Amino acid sequence: AKLKMKCGAQFTSKLEGMINDLSLAGDLIKEFREHCDHLDEGRSALGGIDFSVTVLTTGFWPSYQVQDANLHPQMQKAIQVFHNFYNMRTQHRRLQWIHSLGQASIQGKLNNRRHDLIVNSYQALILLLFTKDESHDLAFIQNATGLDQQLTKKLMMTLTISKYKILTKSGGDTKAIEDDATFTPNDSFQCPHRKIKIPPPTTEETHNKERVEEDRSIAIEAAIVRIMKMRRTLSHQQLVTEVLTQLSTFKPNPKLIKQRIEHLIDREYLERDPNQASTYRYLA
């Protein structure tokens, strides 16, 4: 409430939406489990896996590129059960699955030692291709998972070149995945920990330029409102100078600050002084 009063409702609306999504997520998964218990197959309808879903509202959260994949039959079965459950609750919202944010725990045995591998959904799809001591080349993995070559290579790097080398690869390049590389389970893998979390590859969505610009615009507007609420009246140059002083994480272009001021005038947060156009007044 204090943050909302200081920065304005627009600045905190997305944060409130995020918090609301997370608070509802626990109730939703509880309802889903009760739904599964009442099915004829019980929880075995989920394909024998422990499955949970977090539903988030588009617009409150960062945007991510949707990458389709050939999911494992057990995953497909669990997802379909959730689809049926969710469609019974609402007819006005459409689910879009962001598999890059999914997390899976896979039990594996390497070098006669059992490990619980915590990976994302795409990494899980790859590891599930190696249920025995088989070898697969890059083209086979790409075709089996339905992922593009660039993403497949990034995923293979997390499993062969990074800290935890779950798989071994052919070829002499220790920093890249060759187009003709083949992969096998690493029988000499050693790690004292039973549970191992393998980080996913860094994707370009993390550095989404449009998202950064949008977040910065919100931060600029929040700073303007904060300053004007305290000062009540300021000239254009004074306001720009104070905004630049307050925003320590980045230095916006004065033209961008002017654009955000115009937006706030349009939305009646500020107004121009009728006697002096270069002076702004805060509208309570």
N, C-alpha and C positions, 0 to 999 in steps of 0.2 A: 504494500500500500504506500509506503514511504517513497519507494522508487517511482511508482506511478505518479505521485504528487509532484515529485521533483522533475521528472523527465517527460511526463505527459503520457496519456493512454496509448498513443500511437507507438511510442518507443517500447512499451511493455506488452503490447498485444500479442506478439509472437511468443514471448516468454510465457505469458499466461496460457496460451494455446498449447505449448509444449508440456507445461506442468499438468494441465487438464488431461492431455492425451495419456501421460504416464500414470496419472491417478486412476483413469478409467481402464487402463490395460490390465491391472490385476483382477478387477471385477469381470472383465471380458473373458480372460483365460479360465477363471473359476467357473463361469457359466459354460464355457466350451467343454471343460472336463466333465461337468455334470451331464452335459449333452451326450458325450461319448459313453458315459456309464449306462445311459438308457438305450443305446443302440443294441441291436440284436447281437452284433459281434463284440460289443463292449469296446474297450480300448484297443483291442487287437485290430479294430477297423483302421487304426492309424498305421498299419503295416509293421507293428512290432517295435516302433520307435517312440521315445519320449518327445513329444512335439508340442511346442508352444509358439504363439504368434503375438507380436506387438503391432497393433494397428495405429498408424500415425496419420495426422491430417496434412494433406498437401498444402503448402503455403506457410505453415508454421516452421517447417524443418528445411534444412538444406536440400537442394534438388540433386538428384542422382540420375545418371544415364541408366536406362533399363537395358539389360543384356540378357536375352533369352538363352536358355541352356537346356540340354537334354537331361532332365532330372532322373535320378534313380527311381525305379518303380515304387519303392517304399515312400520316398518323398512325395511323389505324385499322388499316391493314395491318401497320405495325410493332408496334403493341400486341398484335395477335392472334398474331404470330409469337412474341413474348415470352411471352404466355400459354401457348401450346403448349409452349414450352421449359420454363417454370417448373412446369407441371402434370406434366411427365415427371419432374421432380426430387422433388416432394413432393405428396402428396395431402391433407395436413393443414393447409395454410395457404391463406388466401384473399387475393388481391390486391385492394386498393382504391386506385384512382388518385386522387391529389391533384394535379389539374392546375394549381392556383394556385402550386404549388411547382416546376412544370416550367419548363425554360428552353429557348428556341429561338433559333437564329441565322438571320436572314432577310436575304438579299441584296436590296437595293433600289437603284433609280436615281432620284435626286431632283435636279432642276435640273442634269441632265447630269453628275452626279457619283455614283459608286457608294459605297454604305455597307453595312456589316454591322451590322444592327440586332439587339441582344441584348435579348430580351423574354421575358415568361413565356408560357405556352401559350395563355392567353386573348387576350393582346395579339396573338400570332401569328395566331390564327384571324381576328381582325379585319383585320389587315394583308393577309392572303391574299385578302381580298375585293376588294382594290384592285390587281389585277394590271395594269390599264390606267389610262386617265384617267377612269374612271367616277366617278359620284357616287352615294352611298347615303344614305338617311335613317336615323334612329335605329331606327325600327320594322323596317326591312329587316335591319339589322345584328343587332338583338336576335333576330329570327326565324331568321336564318341561323346564328347561333352557338348558339342555344338557351339563352342566359343570361337572367337576369331583368333588368328595366329598371334597377334600382338599381346592380347590378354593371356593366352595360353602360355606364351613364353615367360611373361611376368610371374604367373602362378608357378611355373616349373622352377623358376629361380628361387622362390621362397622354399621349395621342397628339396632343392639339390645344391644350391650355392650358398644360401644364407646360413645362419648359425646352426640350425637343426637340419642336417642332411638326411632326411628320411629316405630319399631315393638317391641312387647314383646315376650319373649320366656318362655317356661315351663322349669322346672328343677331348682335346687338350685345353680348350679354352675354359679357364676357371672363373671367368667373369661374365660369360654370356651363354645363351642357349643356341646352339647351331640348328639349322633347319633340318639336318639329317640325324640329329642326336637321338639316341635310344636310352631308355630309363629302366632300371630294375630296383627292387627293394634293397636297401643298404643293410646287408647282413653283418657288417662290422660296426653298426651304429652303437654308440655308447652315450648314455646319459643317466645320471643317478636318480633323476626324478621320475616318478610314475606319471604325473600329469605334466604335459608339455604344451604350452600355447605358442602356436606358430603364427607370427604376424602376417596379415594379408599384404599383397603388394600395394604400394602407393599408387592411387589412380588420379587422373586429371581432375575428377570431380572435387578432390580435396582443395584444389586451387582454382575453382570455378570463378572466372573473371567477373562475370555478370553478378554472381552472388556477392563477391567482395565489394563491388561498386554499390549494390543495393544496401548492404550492411553499413557501408561508409556513409551513404546518404542518410540513413536513419540516425547514425551517430551524430552527423552534422546538425540535423534538425533538432535532435535532443539537446545538443549544446546551445543552439540558438535560443530555444525555448527557455532553457535553464537560465541563461544570461539575461534575457529580456524580462523574465519573471522577477528577477532580482533588481535589475536596473530600471525597468519600466520604459525608459526612453533613451535611445542611443542613435548616433549618426551611423551611416553605413560603414565608414572606415573604422570607427570605434568597435562596432559589432564584429567586423571581419577580424580585426586584431585580437579581440578577446576569444573568438572561436579558435583561431590558430594557437593561442596560448593554452587553451583548455584541452585541445586534442593532441595529446602527447604521442599516441601510438602511430599516427600518420599525419602528414601535412597536406591537407586538401588544397586544390587550386582555388584562388579567390573567386574565379568564375563559377565554380561548382557551389561555393558558399552562396553566391548571389542567386543561383538557380533555386537552391533550397529555401532561401528567404522568400523568393517569389511564390514558391509552393505554399509556404506557411501563410503568406498574405491571401492567396486564393482560398485557403481553408479557414481564414479568419482567426488565425492565431496572432497575427500582427496586422498593423495598418500603417500606411504612410502618413506622416504629419501633413495635413492639408496646406500648411503654410510653408513647408520645407520638404520637398520630395525625397531628399537624401537622408531624412530622419525617420526612424521607425518607432512606433509605440506598441506596447504589449496590450493585447485585449484579454482582460481577465475572463 
